Amino acid sequence: MASATASAAAAVADPDGIIAIDDRGLILCCNTTAAELFARPAQQLIGQPFGFPLVPAPPARIELLRAGGASVTVDMLLTATTPGDMGLYIATLRDIARRREAESEFRDAMERQQVVVGVAAHELHGPLFKVRTLVNTLRDPGSVLTGEQRDEMIDRIGDTVLGLQALLDKLMLGARIDVSAGSFAHVVPLRAFLLERLRELGERGERVRLVCPDGLAVLADRDELAAMVDNYLDNAFAHGLPPVEVCVTEQNGWIDLRVCDRGPSVPEAFVPQLFQRFSRPPHHHPDVGGAGLGLWIVAAFAEANSGRAWYEPNPGGGSCFCLRLTRAAI
């Protein structure tokens, strides 16, 4: 998130338009930003009349006429200097609309950062308290625990730590999306790829039914595809009921991947919010982890890979979370 904020801050500090004018009122040179403000190449501006009185004064708001007849509102600061025997004026032009847009982006980035910090603090508090309580119980010389009870506590600590790691991974992925690092497309053979993802899940993956014909591949960033599939599966395990099925089909040059379960369907009123950041069902159970980032990550990565993500009810009861990506030849 810090990188996203720094990026927005850099946008606020974008260079202003700078124009050098001689004492005859002709433009001697200008920077790229000034040329963009006039909507003309710099070569066309050089040697042309500046068009405003050469009277040094505090910043003034003016309407700058652009190529094609449109205008843009800018703040202009005009200063005079005398290098050698030559009279020279420097006009600094600041695009009001552009600055407001950059400031708005900066405020949005700061608000997102505050939300992330708040969500992280809220989501981390409970698991960390649980770990601390279990560790203190194990370390208490006065506690009378059987070997089975100690093993159970250790397992609970391990499961909680895994949940914390999953949350941190999602927060890091969210930061990567905000920075817009860019996707790197590869040809990914799907059946082998999905079998690999399911093996990573251990026992949970063994209970997932995979329907994927041989010979199908997608064009996608491999790491981002892994994140999309993993988040869909995590969502099915957390909110759905078995059996969980991953089904892959092909049509008209696209590959559709569906992760379906037999749990309760998503309430119709909540469907439009499913893929929004930090969105969680209205009756979200506190024992079910998650910061409301998983489906948003899927949607963002799907778009970055020229695809899309959506939800549809499972015809047999339950939910299907769908992903469409470009088919690749192998």
N, C-alpha and C positions, 0 to 999 in steps of 0.2 A: 504493500500500500504506500510505503514511503516513496517508492519510485514513481507511482502514479501522481502523488502530490507534487513531487519535484518536477515532473513533466508539466503539470498544470501551471506551476509557479514560473517555469521557463516560458510558457506561453504568454503570461502576463508581462514578462520582461522582453518580449520580442522587440527587435530594433524598430525605431520610428523611421518614417520617411525623411531622408536628409537630401537637401538640394543646395548646391552652391550656385550663386548668381553674381554676375559681374555688375559694375556700376552703371552699365547700360540697360540692365534689367533682363539680360539674356542668361539662360541656364548653361552653366559650364559643365556640370556633372551631377549625378544623383545616384543614390543607392537602389538596390532591387525593390525595397519596400515602397519607395517613392514612385518608381515606375509602375508597380502594381496599383497604387492609389490612382494614378492617372489612366490606368488600363492601356498603357502604351509602352513599347520597348524603350529602353533608355536612349538608344541611338536616335529615336524620333524626337525626344525631348531636348537633347543637347542642341544649343544654338537657337532654341525657340524662346519667345518672350515669356517671362515668368507669369505676368498677368496680374500681379498685386503690387500695391505701392511699397517701395523699399524704405519703409519707416520703422526702425527698431521700436518694439513696443512689447508689453506683456502679452502672454498667450491670448489669442483671439479665436473665436469659433467661426469658421467660414464654410461655405459650400464649395467644394472643389469639383469643377466640371471634368467629367471623364470622357474618354473616347466613346462615341455613340450617343452622346447627349445626356447620359445619366449623370448623377452627382453623388458625392459622398461627403458626409459631415466630418470635418477634422478640426483639431485644435492646432493653430499655427503659432510658432514662436520664431520671430525674426531677429537675428543679431547681426551686427556689423563688425568687420575686422579689416585691417589694412596690412596685408602681407606685402612688404616692399612698397612700391608706389601704386599698387593696384587696390582699388576699392572692391571689397568682397562682402557678400551677404550670405548668411547661412540660414535657411528655412528648415525648421524641424516640424514635421507633420505627424500628428497622432490620430489614427483612425478611431473615432469614438465608438462605433459599433463593434469593431474588432476588439477593442480594449474591454468593453462591457462583456462581450462573449467570453474572452479569456478569463476575466474576473469571475464570471459565473461558473466556468469550468473549474476554476481553482476552488471556489466555495463548495461545489459539488464534490470535488475530490476530498476536501477536508471533512465534509459531512459523512462521506462513505468511510473515511478512516475512523471517525468517531464511532460510527455504527459497528464497524468491525471490532474495534477495541471493546465496545460494550458487549457485543455478542460473545466474543472470546472470553471476556471476564465472567459472563454469566454461565457459559457452557463449561468452563474450566473449574469453576468454584465447586460444584457438586462432586465431580469425580475426584478432585484433589482432596476434598474433605473425606471422601470415602477411603481413599488410599491411606491418608494420615491416620484415620481411625483404626483401620485394619493393622497397619504397621505398629501403632502404639499397643494394640491388643497383643500382637505377637511378641513384642519386646517386654511386656509387663511380666516381671518375675512372679507376680501373685496370681496371674491368670492360670486356670486349670483347663488345659485343652488336650483333647485326644489327638493322636497323630492324624486321624482322618479330618478333624476340625482344622488343624493347622494347614493341611494340604488344601482344604477347601478355601481357606482364607488366601493362601498364596495364589490359587487359581483365580480368585476374584480380583486380586491385585493385578495379575497379569492381564485379565480381560479388560480391566479399567484402563490400564496403560495403553493397550491396543486401541481402545476407543479414543483416548486422548491423541494418539498418533494419527488416527484417521481424521480427527477434527483439524489438527495442525496441517495435515496434507491438503485438506480442502481449503483452508485459509491461504496456504501458499499458492494453490492453483488459482484461487480468486485474485491474488495479487498479480499472478502472471497474466491473467486475462486483462486486468486493468492496465497493465503496462503495454499490452498489445505487442507481445514479442514476435508474433507471426508464426504461421504454421508451415511445416515442411512436408509436402505430400510425398508419400511412398505408395508403391503397390503392395497391399497387405492381403495375402491369401487368408480368407476368413476362417475356414474350418480349423486349420492348424493354430491360428491366432486365438480363436475362442476356446479351444481345448487347453491351450496354455493358460489363459485367464482362469478357467475353471480349476485347473490343477493348483494354481496359486491360492485358491480358496479352501483347499483341504477338504474336510468332510462336507462342508456346505456345498462345495462345487460338485461333489460326487452325487448329490441329490438333485442336481439341475438336469433337466432333459434338454438335449441339444438337437435341433433339427436344422442342419446346414448341408446342402448338397456340395459335393466336391467341385472344384473348378471355379468357385466364385471368389472374387477379390474386389476390394475397394481402393480408391485413391484417397489417402488420408494421412495425416500425421500420426505415426504409430503410437507415440506416447499419449497424444490427445484421444485417440480411439480407445486406448486402454482405460483412460480416465472415464470416458463416456460409458463404456460397458460396465466397469466396476461400480460406478455410481448408480446405474440402473439396477444392477444386482443387489447392491447394498440397500437400495430403496425397497426392492421386493422382499428381502429378508426382514427388514425392519418393520414394514407396514403391511405386507401381504401375508398370505398363507400358502403352504405347499399344495400341490406341486408347482415349482417354478420352472418355466420353459423359456428357452431362447430359440427363436425361430427366424431363419433367414430366407428371404425370397428375392427374386429378381424380376424387374419389369421395366421395359422401355429405357434401358440404360442406367437404371437406378438399382441400388441394393437397399432393401428394407430389412431392418433388424428389429425384432420385437422381443421384449422381456415381459412375460405375462405371469400372473399369479392368480390364485383362487381366493384371495382375501376380499374384504369389502371394497366396492368400487369407490372412486373419489366422488365426494358430493358435487353435484352439478354446479352449484354456486361457487365452488372453490377451484374448478378446473381452469378458469382464466388466470389464476394466480400461481398455478403449479410451478411454472418455470421462472418465476421472479426470484430475485436474490433475497435471502433471509425469509422466504415464505414458508410457513408451516401450517398444517391443518388447524382449524379452530379448536379442535378437541385433542390436540397433541398431548400424548401421555408423557409426563416428566421422566419416566424410566426409559423412554425411547430416545436415544441420543440423536445428535444432528443439529446443525445450526441453520438448516434451510438453505444450504449452498449446493447440494449435490445435483439437483435437477437444473438449477441455473447454470452450473458448470457444463452440463451436457448440452444445454441449448446454445451457450456461447461457443463451445468448441464445434458443435455441429455447424453453426453459421460460419465460423472461421474456415471450415473444411468444405464450404459450398454445399452444405446439406441443411437439414432441419430436424427438429425434435418435436414430438407431440404426444398427447395421451389419447387413448380411446378405451372404452369399456371392453372387458373380455367377454366375448359372446357366451362363454360358458360360465360366466360369473367371475368377478374379480376385475383386475386392471391389466392393461397392456401399455407399456411405455415404449414408444417407437422412435426409430432413428433412420433417416434416409441419407445415403451417401452415394457418390458417383461410382458406378461400376468401372473396374479396371480390367484390362485384358492380361491374362497370364499364359 
